[in-house]
Amino acid sequence: MAKTQKYFLPEQYGLFERLKVQLIDGKKPIPTFPIRAQIQTRTACNAECSFCPNTTVGDALSQGTMEWDLFTKIVDEMSEHAMDEIHPFLMNEPLWDKDLPKKIRYIADKRKPGSSMQIKINTNASLLTDDMAKQLIESGLDKINISFHGIRPEVYEFNMGNLKFEPMVKKVLRFKEQLDKASKPKPKLHITMVKTKDIVADKKNIRAFWKSHGIGCNFRPLGNRNNKEVEMKGINWDDWHAYTWCRRPFTQIYILYNGDCVLCCCDWNRTTTLGNLRHKSIEEVWNSPAYKRVRENFLLKDRKDLLCGTCLYTR
């Protein structure tokens, strides 16, 4: 397993202490610009997943679609920096945005020659029509992860709420057929799911099923997403654990449809807004006193007033 990269605040150390922290402890200074970004081009999701707070928080929050001028402003600034990944989705179903392929194409066209930056989306595939599939294949998208939680109908339908197993399997396999027919190296297709107790019990069969169709899959830790209702559902296969480390405040920025930058992808209630990109640049927000306070408190393990203090996961 790869060693987790950790970071430090340069202003907290003198010159020689910084060298020690870097050379001996293996830590890096916090980058002056985010390495990864998630952009919510449109709010909302049409699924009702058991592990997601979407159905409980959505009605209480403002909803909308990111304006084109705001989207291009954000992407234009990102294109001037060496980023690893841009994900044009955040706490939503990305295909709900009918203009998503156009937006992905804009990101792809803004990449500098020689850039290794990847564009990735996660989708439940319910809106993956033949036409949308064709547009995505031609858009410049690098990776598409399909959220498919279970290989038995009763498990899938419990986990995914209102989505039905048989039609969704057909959609995924139809998309794979379109990918193969296009004979393009990208986008890469994977199945992804979180490790609920039913998923862990079926892990071997899940891998075998998707492998038989030439599709890889990965299993991610289940998080409570800072939501007590998710935590109390009893779907976790292991005890809940507090995070001892998280890279999100140090490497990743999370941008809502209206330009607000929230702390992370678990801030479903938008409790921690660190700036707005209508009025400021990404660089200004990323290096703002508000962001610095969050990082300082996290590193000092003073998390009682941070969203991070109630963030739990299962291994």
N, C-alpha and C positions, 0 to 999 in steps of 0.2 A: 504494500500500500504506500502510495506517495506521501511524503511528509507534508503536513499542513503548513503552508506559508503564513508566518505571523508578521505583524507590522509594529512600528513604534512612532511616536511623535518626536520628530527631530528637535523641536524647540525645548523639549524637556531634558536634553542632554548637552553637555559640553562636547568639544571636538573629539577628545580621546575616548569619552564614554560612548559616543556614537560609533566610533570604530570598533570598540569592544562588542557592542550590541549587534553590529552587522557581521563582524568577522567570527566572533566566538558563539554568540547566541543564534546567529543565522537569521536575524530579523531584518526586514526592509523598512526604509522610511515610507510613510504613507504617501502614495502617489499624489501628485498635485492635480491630477485629472482622473476621473473614474476609468477603470479598465473595462468594466461592463456596464450596460445600461438596459433597463426595461422601460418601454414606452407604451403607455395605455392609449392606443389610438381611438378606442371607443370603450365605454363602460358596459357592464352587464354580461351575463352568461345564461345560456338556455338550459343548462343542466342543474340538477339538484343533488350534488354529490354528498355522501354521508360524512366525508372528512373535510368539507369546505363550509365556511361561514357565509358564503354568498347569499343564501336564501334568507338569512337572519339579519343581515346588515344592509342589503341592497336598497330597500325601500326608504331607509332613513337618510340616504346620502344623495347628493346631487349627481345627476347622470348626464352624459353627453358624448359628443364626438370631438376629437381634437381638430382644431381648425388647421387648414393646409399651411397657412403662413407660419403658425406656431411650430408645426411639425418640421417644416423645412428649415426654420431657424435653428431648431435643436439639432437636426441631422447635419446641417452645414457646419456647426461648431464642432460636432463630434468628428467630422471628416478631417479636421485639421490636427487630430491627435491620434496616437497609436493605441487604438483600443483592441481588445481581444474579441468582444462579442457585443452585438446589439440585438435585443429581443423586442420586436414590435408587438408586445402583449404584456399585460400586467393585471392580475386579479380579474381576468375577463376571458371570454371565449373570443379569440382573435378573428375568427372567420365571420363573426357578427358584423364586422366592418367590411362592407362590400368593396371598399377601395383599398383593402390591405395589399393586394398584389402590386398596385400602383405605388404604394408607399414603400414596399420592399424594393421595388425597382429603383426608386429614388435613392434609397440607402446604398444599394449595390452600385449604382452609377457614380456615387460620390466617393467610392473607395479609391484611394490613391494607388497608382501602379506599385505592385509588389506588396500591398497590404495583405496581412493574414487575417484580418477581421472577419468574423463569421456572423451570419444573420440566421437566427433560429426562432422558431415558434413552437409552442405546445398547444394542441387543440384536441377537443373531444371528438372531432371528425363528423359530428352530426350535420354540419353545414357544408361538408366536403362533396359538393356536386361535381359532375364531370367538368363543367365549365370552370368552376373555381379551381379544381385540380390542375387543369391545363394552364390557367393563369399563374398558379403558384410554381409550376414546373418551369415556366418561362420567365419568372420574375427575378431570378438571381438569388433565391433562397438557398441557404447552404444545408440547413437541418430542419426536419420536421419531426417532432415527437408527438405521437398520438397517445392520449391519456385513455387507457383501456384497462379498467380495474376488475379483472376476473376472466376466467375462461369457462366457468359454469354459468348458465343463464341466471340462476338465482343469486349468485354472488355478484355478478356484474350489475344486475338490475337493482340490488340493494345498495351497492356502492355508488352507482351513477344516477340513482333516483329515477327520473322520468325517461331515461333513454333505454331502448330495448336491445337485447343482445343480438338477435339474429340479423336485423337490418344493419346494425353497426359493424358486425363482422363483414358483411357483404360490402359495406362502404370502404373499409380498410383494404380488403383484398382487391376491390376494383381500383383503388388508388395505386396499389402496388402494381397492378396490371398496366395502368397508364404510365407509371414510372418506367417499367421495363420496356414498354413500347417506345417511349421517348428516347431511350438509349443515351441518357445523359448521366454524368457522374453525380450530379446534384439536382435536387436536394436528397440528402441521406435520410432514410426513414427508419425510425425506431418506435417501438411500443414502450411506454413508460407507465409506471404505477407506484403507489405508495404501499408500504408494507403494513397492511392491516392483518389481523390474525387469520382471516380467510385467505388472503393472498399468500402469506407465508406458508400456510398448509398446502397450497396448490402450486407452489413455486416450480417444482420439477415439471409438472404437466403444462404449466404456462409456457415455460421455455421451450418444451418439445413442440407444442402446437405452433408457436410463431416461427420456430426454426424450420418446421416442415413447409412453411410458406416463404422461406428465405428472408425472414424479418427478425432482427435482433430485438432484445428487450432488456430493460433495466428496472431495478427495484430501488426506490428511494426511501429514506427514513420517513416515517409518519411524524408530522409535527402537529401541535395543537393549534397552530395559526393564531395564537393569542386569543383563543376563544374557548370559554368554559364549556359551552354546549358540545363542541367537538371533543373536548377532553373527557366529558362525562358519558360519551356514547358507548364506551366499552369495546371499541373496535381495535384498540391497540393490542399488539401481540406481546409486548414487553412493557415493563414499567416506564413511566415518564421520567425523563432526565432533564435537568437544566443544562443549557449550553455552557461549556467552559470557554469556548472560543467561537467566534463567528466572523467571517471575512466581509460580510455585507457592508457594515458601516465604513470599511476601509478601502473597498475596491469597487463597489457597485452603487449606481444611482437609480432611483425609482421615480418615474415621472408620470403623474396622472394626466388625464385628458385635458385638464384646464391649466396645465403648466406647473401645478404644485409638485414639489419634491417631498415625498414622504420617506420615513426612515427605511422601510424595507417592504418586501412583498408579503409580510405578515401583518402589516399595519392596515387591516381591513376597515377599521373604524376611522382611519385618517387622523390618528391622535397626535402625530408628530410631524408637522410640516416645517421644513427647513429652508424654504424659499420658493419663489415662483419664477419660472423661466420666461414669462411674458415681460418681466421688468428687469431681469438680471441674466447674466450669462451662466452657463453651467459651471465654469471655472470660479465665478464669484460665489455661487451657492455652495459648491463643493468645499471651498476654503473659508467659508463663513464662520464667525464665532459660534453660531448655533451647532454646526456640524462638528466643530472642534470640541465643544463641551460634551457632546454625545460620545465622541471617541475617548476623550480623557476619562469620563466616568466609567466607560466600559473597561478600559485598561486598568483602572483603579479598583475594578470590581464593585463599584458603587452604582448598582443597577436598580435600586429600589424605585427610583423615579423614572426609569427608562422602560420602554416597551420590552426591551430585552430581558427584564427581570421576571417576566411571566411567560417567556417563550420556552416551550418544552418540546422534546422529541423522543422517539423510541429508536433504539439502535437497529 
